[in-house]
Amino acid sequence: MIGTLSVKQAAEETGAHIETIKRHIRRGTFSACKPLSDRGGWRIFEEPFRRWWSGQVGATSNRRAAK
């Protein structure tokens, strides 16, 4: 889907663990959907994710370095 990221892409970009990204999805921190039910996995809408991430950068140093 255009304008979306996979959970893996979001984790790589932020340096967070995949389960951390999924926990944020379940909490409703940013918008995501499962377009193919469980087969396709979560797709994160890019714009709300980037807004959330821009507010998180520098908030903590307790994460892996992003690639």
C-alpha positions as CSV (number, residue, x, y, z in Angstrom):
1,M,0.0,0.0,0.0
2,I,1.3,3.4,-0.9
3,G,1.9,5.7,2.2
4,T,2.3,2.8,4.6
5,L,5.1,1.0,6.3
6,S,5.4,-2.6,7.5
7,V,6.1,-3.2,11.2
8,K,9.6,-4.4,10.3
9,Q,10.3,-1.2,8.3
10,A,9.1,1.0,11.2
11,A,11.2,-1.0,13.7
12,E,14.3,-0.6,11.5
13,E,13.7,3.1,11.1
14,T,13.3,3.8,14.8
15,G,15.7,1.2,16.2
16,A,12.9,-0.2,18.3
17,H,12.0,-3.9,18.6
18,I,9.1,-5.2,16.4
19,E,7.0,-6.0,19.4
20,T,7.4,-2.4,20.7
21,I,6.0,-1.1,17.4
22,K,3.1,-3.6,17.7
23,R,2.4,-2.5,21.3
24,H,2.2,1.1,20.1
25,I,-0.3,0.0,17.4
26,R,-2.5,-1.8,19.9
27,R,-2.4,1.3,22.2
28,G,-3.4,3.5,19.3
29,T,-0.3,5.6,19.4
30,F,-0.4,5.9,15.6
31,S,-2.8,4.6,12.9
32,A,-2.4,1.2,11.3
33,C,-4.5,-1.5,9.6
34,K,-4.4,-5.1,8.6
35,P,-5.6,-5.0,5.0
36,L,-5.2,-8.8,4.4
37,S,-6.3,-9.8,7.9
38,D,-3.6,-11.7,9.6
39,R,-1.9,-12.9,6.4
40,G,-0.5,-9.5,5.5
41,G,0.4,-8.2,8.9
42,W,0.0,-4.6,10.1
43,R,0.5,-1.7,7.7
44,I,1.3,1.6,9.5
45,F,0.1,4.8,7.9
46,E,3.2,6.8,7.2
47,E,2.1,10.3,8.1
48,P,0.9,9.7,11.6
49,F,3.8,7.4,12.3
50,R,6.3,10.1,11.2
51,R,4.6,12.8,13.3
52,W,4.8,10.4,16.3
53,W,8.4,9.5,15.6
54,S,9.5,13.2,15.2
55,G,8.2,13.8,18.7
56,Q,10.0,10.8,20.1
57,V,13.5,11.5,18.7
58,G,15.7,12.5,21.5
59,A,13.1,11.7,24.2
60,T,15.2,8.7,25.3
61,S,18.5,7.2,24.5
62,N,17.3,3.7,25.5
63,R,17.1,2.2,22.0
64,R,19.2,0.5,19.3
65,A,20.8,2.7,16.7
66,A,18.6,3.1,13.7
67,K,19.9,1.8,10.4
